[in-house]
Amino acid sequence: MRLQITLTVPEAKRIIAKGIGQLPVVKAALETGSIFLKGGTTVSAVCEELTGKPLNILGRISARGTVTARSNPGKFHCALIKEGNVVDADQALDSTVKKLGPDDVVIIGANAIDSAGNAAMMYGAPFGGPPGRIISGLMSECRNIIIAAGLEKLIPGALSDIIQKTSRRSVDVAMGMAVGLTPIVGRIVTEVESISALADVDCFVIGKGGISGAEGATTLVIDGPRAHVRRIDRLIESIKDSKVSGIPETLADCEAPCQSCVSHLACTYKKALKNNKGGDHGRQQGIRSSD
C-alpha cells in the first residue's frame, strides 16, 4: 500500500517525537536510565510525548528573525527524565551532565542540517548561554546523542564550510540577535527516520513547502504492507493540526528593551529603540551603546 501525506512543521515535530519515543535506546533509558533534554520546540514535543510536559522555549526563529522569549521562568529549558519522572535541570547543568552514564540518552535540537548528515546549533548569547556551555561536555561524555531536527532545517551547502563564515560578532545589523553556529554531532532523526521507526515502511520526500499554513511543510510517500501503512495513517490523523510545543508563556517573542538586550548583538529592534529614545535612555534600559 502507498500513502501520500503532507506534514506542517508543527505536525512533523510531533511525528519526530513519536518516532524518537520508539527508538530502542530511548525505551531502555526510560526503563533503567536517564534521558537529558536540551530545550527547543522539537525537543519539547519529545518531552511531551515521553512525559506529558512541555519545555521552556528560549531562542527561536520567528517571522521577526532570531529572537528569544519575552518571558523566561528560568526553569525547564533543560530537563532530565529519570525513573519515569521529569525534573528541571537548568540549575544543575554541569552536575547533571557529569552523572550521565554510558547508556543514557541525550536529545537536542538543531537549527541546521546538511545533506552529508552534519548538524549545527545557533548561539545568540555569549557561549550559547548556560545550556550552550555544556554542549561540548555532552559531546564528550555521552554516546547516545539524538538530534531531533525536521527537514525544514535542511540547508544547501556544507556546514563545515558555512560554520567558518559565521560569527555573532561579524554581523552589523540583524533581524533580532546576531547568531553564530556551533557544530553538534549525533544521530539525526527527521520525519523520515521517525516514520520508519514507527512502522516497517519505506518513506521518502517528494516535495517541500506550501501555502496557507503549510509554508515549510514536507510532502512524503510511505510505502509498505497495508497494516503498517495504515498504522502511520492513523498516527498522522492523531497529530493533524498540532501546534508548536512549549510552555505557553515562553512562546511570545522578546521585544526591546528586555533583559536579553545586554547580551544580544546587532539587533535592529534594539538599535531602532536607541535611535528613537536616545543613548542615555537605552543604557538605562540595559542596552549596550557599543552594540
Stockholm file with secondary structure:
# STOCKHOLM 1.0

chainA/1-291         MRLQITLTVPEAKRIIAKGIGQLPVVKAALETGSIFLKGGTTVSAVCEELTGKPLNILGRISARGTVTARSNPGKFHCALIKEGNVVDADQALDSTVKKLGPDDVVIIGANAIDSAGNAAMMYGAPFGGPPGRIISGLMSECRNIIIAAGLEKLIPGALSDIIQKTSRRSVDVAMGMAVGLTPIVGRIVTEVESISALADVDCFVIGKGGISGAEGATTLVIDGPRAHVRRIDRLIESIKDSKVSGIPETLADCEAPCQSCVSHLACTYKKALKNNKGGDHGRQQGIRSSD
#=GR chainA/1-291 SS CEEEEEECHHHHHHHHHHHHHTSHHHHHHHHHSEEEEECSHHHHHHHHHHHSCCCCCCSEEETTEEECBSCCCSSSSEEEEETTEEEECGGGHHHHHHTCCTTCEEEEECSEECTTSCEEEEECSGGGHHHHTTHHHHHHHCSEEEEECCGGGBCSSCHHHHGGGCCGGGCSSBSBSCCEEEEECSEEECHHHHHHHHSSCEEEEEEECCSTTCTTCEEEEEESCHHHHHHHHHHHHHHTTCCCCSCGGGSSBCCSSSGGGGTCCSBHHHHHHHHHHCHHHHHHTTCCTTC
#=GC SS_cons         CEEEEEECHHHHHHHHHHHHHTSHHHHHHHHHSEEEEECSHHHHHHHHHHHSCCCCCCSEEETTEEECBSCCCSSSSEEEEETTEEEECGGGHHHHHHTCCTTCEEEEECSEECTTSCEEEEECSGGGHHHHTTHHHHHHHCSEEEEECCGGGBCSSCHHHHGGGCCGGGCSSBSBSCCEEEEECSEEECHHHHHHHHSSCEEEEEEECCSTTCTTCEEEEEESCHHHHHHHHHHHHHHTTCCCCSCGGGSSBCCSSSGGGGTCCSBHHHHHHHHHHCHHHHHHTTCCTTC
//
